[in-house]
Structure formats: C-alpha cells, structure tokens
Amino acid sequence: MDQTNTIVWRWDNPTHSEPTSPMKTGGGYLRFINGPYHYIVYAAIGKDWGAKDGVAVEKNNQGIANLECQDIPVSNLSEEFFTRAGLSADQDEFQIPGID
C-alpha cells in the first residue's frame, strides 16, 4: 500500500467450536501508514499460541520493531468498531510477529 497518512484495518474471526477447546480464535488490527513506516496495533487470540496484543512497526515492508503489551490489554477492536469509524479494509496481509 503506497498511501501516506492512511489508517486501514482488518478483522478475522473464524470461530472454532471444538469439544475439547471452547476458546475462540481471531483478531484484528489497525495499520497507520506514514510514508515508508507502518504502525500496526493488533489484538488476536489463537488456540495454539494464546493472546497476542501489541504494536508492530514496519519500514519499507520489513519488520523493525514489535512491542507486545506487558499488561492485560483492553481492546475495542471489532468489525463493528471499524465499520462505525468508516475505515477501509486493509489490502495488505499482516502476520503477528513470533507466530509461525
């Protein structure tokens, strides 16, 4: 994405209803774009890796920093939030750092 001073989002919530694990998986993020820098605020949960929340920084599509939340995060990220805010869906893919 080549836009400057842009905010975009993505929300993924593929709920898994497995008898052995009622945990839901999914997550969302906001990407703030300022020239070659992308600041990604993310909140996600996965069956195999638990909760991941933080801020990742990319420059020219390369990860240069990842700051994970040190306390219990409070997140209002949801598809409803993004829709109400009138934000465009992100066309780029974001992979949470440290998740294989």
C-alpha positions in Angstrom: 0.0 0.0 0.0 1.6 3.3 -1.1 -0.7 5.8 0.5 0.7 8.3 3.0 -1.1 9.2 6.3 -3.7 6.4 6.0 -5.5 4.2 8.5 -6.8 0.8 7.4 -8.0 -2.3 9.2 -8.7 -6.0 9.0 -10.7 -8.3 11.3 -10.7 -12.0 11.2 -12.9 -14.1 13.4 -13.0 -17.8 12.3 -14.7 -19.2 15.4 -13.7 -22.8 16.1 -16.1 -24.8 18.1 -14.2 -27.9 19.1 -15.5 -30.0 22.0 -12.1 -30.1 23.7 -11.4 -26.4 23.5 -14.1 -23.7 23.7 -11.6 -21.0 23.0 -12.4 -18.8 20.0 -9.7 -17.6 17.6 -9.4 -14.5 15.6 -8.2 -11.0 15.8 -7.9 -7.6 14.3 -5.5 -4.7 13.7 -5.3 -1.1 12.7 -2.5 -0.1 10.3 -1.4 3.6 10.5 0.7 4.5 7.4 3.1 7.4 7.3 5.4 7.3 4.3 7.6 4.2 4.4 6.6 3.5 8.0 3.6 1.3 9.0 2.5 1.2 12.7 0.2 -1.8 13.3 -1.8 -2.1 16.6 -3.0 -5.6 16.9 -5.1 -7.9 19.2 -5.5 -11.6 18.5 -6.1 -14.9 20.1 -5.2 -18.4 18.8 -5.8 -21.9 20.0 -2.1 -22.9 19.9 -0.5 -19.6 21.0 -3.0 -17.8 23.2 -3.5 -14.0 23.2 -1.1 -11.6 21.4 -1.5 -7.9 21.6 0.9 -5.1 20.8 2.3 -2.7 18.3 4.5 -3.7 15.3 6.5 -1.2 13.2 7.5 -1.8 9.6 9.6 0.2 7.3 9.5 -0.5 3.6 7.6 -3.7 4.3 10.2 -5.0 6.7 9.5 -5.5 10.4 11.8 -3.3 12.5 10.1 -3.5 15.9 7.4 -5.4 17.9 6.3 -4.2 21.3 4.0 -6.7 23.0 1.6 -5.5 25.7 3.1 -6.0 29.1 -0.3 -5.9 31.0 -3.8 -7.2 30.2 -4.8 -5.2 27.2 -8.2 -3.5 26.8 -9.3 -3.7 23.2 -12.4 -2.4 21.5 -11.2 -3.7 18.1 -14.1 -5.4 16.3 -15.7 -5.3 12.8 -18.4 -3.1 14.2 -15.9 -0.6 15.5 -14.1 -0.4 12.1 -17.4 0.0 10.2 -18.7 2.7 12.5 -15.3 4.5 12.1 -15.7 4.4 8.3 -12.2 2.8 7.8 -11.2 1.0 4.7 -10.3 -2.7 4.8 -6.5 -3.3 4.6 -5.4 -4.9 1.3 -2.1 -6.0 2.8 -1.6 -9.1 4.9 -0.2 -8.7 8.4 1.4 -11.6 10.2 1.8 -11.2 14.0 5.5 -11.4 14.8 6.6 -14.6 16.5 3.7 -16.7 15.2 4.7 -19.5 12.9 
